[in-house]
Amino acid sequence: MELRQLRYFTKVCESGSFGKAALELGLVTSALSQQISRLERELSTRLLQRQSTGVIPTDAGLAFLQQAQLTLRHADDAVRAARQARLSGHVSIGLASTTAGVLGVPLLRAMARRYPDVRVHIVEALSGHLTEMLNARRLDLAVVFRTEAARRWSVMPLLDEKLYVLGATGLPGLPAARRVKLTQLSTLPLILPSASHGLRALIEAAFARVRVTPNIVAEIDGLSMLMDAVQAGFGATIQPGAATARLDDPGLVRSLVSDPQAGRHNMLASLSDDELSPAALAARVVLADTARALVRDGQWIGATLNEK
């Protein structure tokens, strides 16, 4: 028996309907019904009586409901007591510049709300540098895009990002369509990060798959300077949607790269669990929750959750 089953059961009793309870719990009705049936099988008794107008608890269900509500109150008290113990310590988190633009402040806000006594150290760096810092134990966790350099990391798939062509209005060769293919970009002047950047390797691999050589006119490793050059019309760039999180420029054209394999996989990598402090373990959960909430709320442009 699990606490969630008790929560499901009490919600059905309070709502008087599987449909209403499922809506409030964010479940499909069939899944909720299966959970209640499983609970009844474990208890070897019928807890709910199904009627045409809804459901009502049986005598056994009423007795069980009283104890279930008491158990849930005790569980909630335990959670509050744990949170009031005020977890403290520090955690070092690495984010690439594009990721920091969309995730950095919401993560700080979430950590301050949930663990105000944990000191957060955020490092904004190239993805290649983040992997080196993880291996050197200078970071506790980081959002990375490649894991071949991992040494005893714990890795969790987080989300997938689509890539976009970004350029100033009027730039020669810049596609006007909302969706483009890499084969349409052979003559477009591009400003990209250097070869040490994980995004550069990803973009070059995508071009190679369609047998196109990109027209790279400049290499800039800092996102801020790179986007300044793009806005000034020196060339276009290819970036994940998160790169535009700090921008508010109506003169910038954004087109989705529609090639199916042109995307970036985001993974939450950390030191192994036995090396992480309680503060770092808590921060890992908060980071994952915050990133997923940003995607679900539509605040992470071009991102979809990877929940495999």
N, C-alpha and C positions, 0 to 999 in steps of 0.2 A: 504494500500500500504506500502511495506517495502523497506528499502534501498537495500536489497539483490536483490529484483526484478528489481530495477533500474540498479544495477550492471550487472545482467544477461542480461537485455535488451540491454544495451550499448555494452556488450561483443559480443552478437549475431550480432549487427549492424556492429561492427568493424571487426568481423571475416567473415561475410557474409555467415555463415553456422552454423546450430545448432550443427553439429558434432564437428567442430573445436572449437566452443565456449565451448561445454560441456567438451571436453578434457582439455582445459586450466583451466576451473573452477573445474575440478575434479568431475564432475557429469555424470550421464548417460544421454544420449540424450533425452530419454522419459521424465525424470524428469524435464529437462530444458524446454522442449516444454510445459509441463503442467504448469510450472510457468508463461511462457509468455502468454499462453491461459488464465490463471487466471487473469493476468494483463489486458488483452484485455477485459475480461468480466467486470472487475471493472470499466474500462473507457468507456465501451459500444462502442468501436470502434476498427477497425482493424489497428494494428500498423505495421505488417509485411506482405509482400506479398511473399508467397512460390512459388519458381520456381524450375525447374529441376536442375539448377546449384547452387541453394542455396536460400538465402532470401535477400530481399531488403526492406527498410522501405517504408511505404506508405507516403502520404503527412502528414497525422496525425502523423505517426511514426517519420518523420523528425522533426516536431515541438516538439514532446514529447522528442526526443533524445536530442535536444539542451538544454531543461530545465532540463532533467535528468542528463546530464553531469555537468551542473552548480550546481545542488543540491549535486551531489557526491563530487564536488570540495569543496563545503562549508562543507560537512560532514567530509572530510579528514582534512580540516583546523581546524575543531572543535576538532578532535582527536589529532592533533599535539599540539593545544593550551593546551589541558588537560594534555598531557604528559610533555609539557614544564613547567607546573606549579610545577613539581618536587615534587611528593608525598614524604613525609618524615614520620619518625616515626620508630618503631621497631616491630619485629615479632619474636616469639619463635616457632620453629618447631621441632617436635620430630620424629626421624627415628630409626628403629631397625638397628642393625649393618649390617645385610645383605642388607637392603634397602639403607643404607647410602653409602655402597660400590659402588653402581651403580647410585644412584640418587643424592647424596650429592653435588659433585662438579658441575655437570650440572645445578642443582638448584641454587647454588650460582652464577654461571656464568649468568644464565638467569635473576636472580634478579638484578645483577649488571648492566646488559645491559638495562633492562626495568625500574627499579626503583633504580637508584644509590644512592639516599639519604635515602633509607630504610635500617636500620641496622638489619641484619639477625643473629639470635641466633639459632644455630642448636644443639640439644641435641641428642646424640647417646646413646641409652639405651635398655634394654630388653623391649619387647612389653608390658609385665605386668606393668612395671614401667611407661611406656608412658601413659597408661590408668589412672594410679593413678595421674600422673602429670596433665593430662587434667582435671580430676575431681577436682583437687586442684587449678585449674586456673593458674598453673605454665607454661602451654603451651597454645598457641593459636590454634595450629593444629598439627596433627600427622598422620602418616600412620600406621594403626593398623590392626590387624587380627581377633579380636573378639570385639564385641560391647555390650556384656551383662552388662558391668559395666557402660554403658553410663548414664549420667545424663544431660539431655537437650543438648545433642550433635546434631550437624548437621553432617550427615553421607552420603558420596557419594561413591558408588562402583567405584573402580579405575581399578584394573587389577587382573588377576588370574595367579598364578605361578605353574608350575609343579615342582615336587621334583626329586632330583637326588641322587644316591649313589655315594659317592666320596671316593676314597681310593688309596693308593700307589700301584704301580705295584708290583706284587708278594705277596701281602697280602693274606694269606690263607683264602679261602672261598669267595674271591672277584669275583663276576661274570665278565666274559669277554665280555658278550653280551652288545650291545648298549642299549637294552631295557630289563628290568627285572621286575619280580613281587615280591611282598613282601613275598610270600610263598617260594621264593628261598633264602631268607635272614635269615632263622631261626638260622643258626649257625655262621653267619658273626659277628665278634666282632665289636660292634658299640660304638662310642663316641658321646654322645648327650648332649644337654643342660639339666639342671636340671628341676624338675617339675614346677618351677616358670616361666618357659619360655613357651610362647604360642606355639612355634614350637614343643616342646616335647609333649604337649597334643595332638596336631594334629597328630603326628607320632604314638603315642600310640593308638589313636582311629583308625587309618588306619590299624595297625597291628591287633587290636581286631576284626575288621570287617572280617578279613580273618582267624581268630582263630590261630594266630601265636604269640608266646611270643618272643620279640626281645632279643638278647644276648648283653646286655649293659655292657660294661667293664669299662667305665669311664664317668663321667659327668663333663663338662667344660662349664661355662657360658659365657666366653669371646670368640668371634669368632676368633680372631687372634690366641690365644693360642690353641683353638680347632683345627684349620686348621694346626697349627704347629705340633700337635700330630698326625694328620692324615698323613701329609707328612712324618713324621718320622716313620710311619708304626705301630703305637700302635693300630690302629683300623681304621675302615671306619666310615663315618658319612652319614647322610641323610640331605640334605639342599636344599633350592631353588636355582635355577641357579644363582641368584644374589650373592650368597656366593662366587662364583668363580671370581667375577669382579676384585678383587685385585690380583689374582693369575696368574702366568705364569709359570706353572710347567709341562713339558712334561711327567714327571713320575707319574702324577696323572690321574687315570682312572675315567671317568664320565659316569654313566649309568642312563638312564631315568627310573624312576619308572612308569610303565605303568598302574597300577591299576587306574581305572577311578576316584575314589574318593580321591586319594592321591594327594592333591594339597593345595595351600594356597590362600585364598581370601584376597586381599589387599583393604582396605577401607580408604578413606581420611576423617578423623574425625576432627571436629573443635568445638569450643564453638559455641553457637547459634549466628546467624547473628547479633542480637542486642547487643551482647557482644564484637564482633570483631571490632577492629579499621579499618579505611580505609586501612592502611598498611597491616594488616592481611588479609583482604578481597582480596586485590590485590595479596598477596603471595599465597593464596589458589588457585587462578586461574592459577598463574604461575606454581605452583607445579603440578597441574593436567595436564597442557599443556606439561610440561617438561617430566613427566612420560610417557604420551601417545606418545610423539615424540620418546623417547628412545625405546619403544616397536615397533613402526612402522618402525624405522630404524634398527631393529634387534640387538640393543645394550643391551637389557634386556633379558638375556638368559632364555628360557622357559616360557616367559610371554605372555599372550594374553589379549587384552583389554576387560574390562567388561563395556559395554556401554548400559546396560539395563536402 
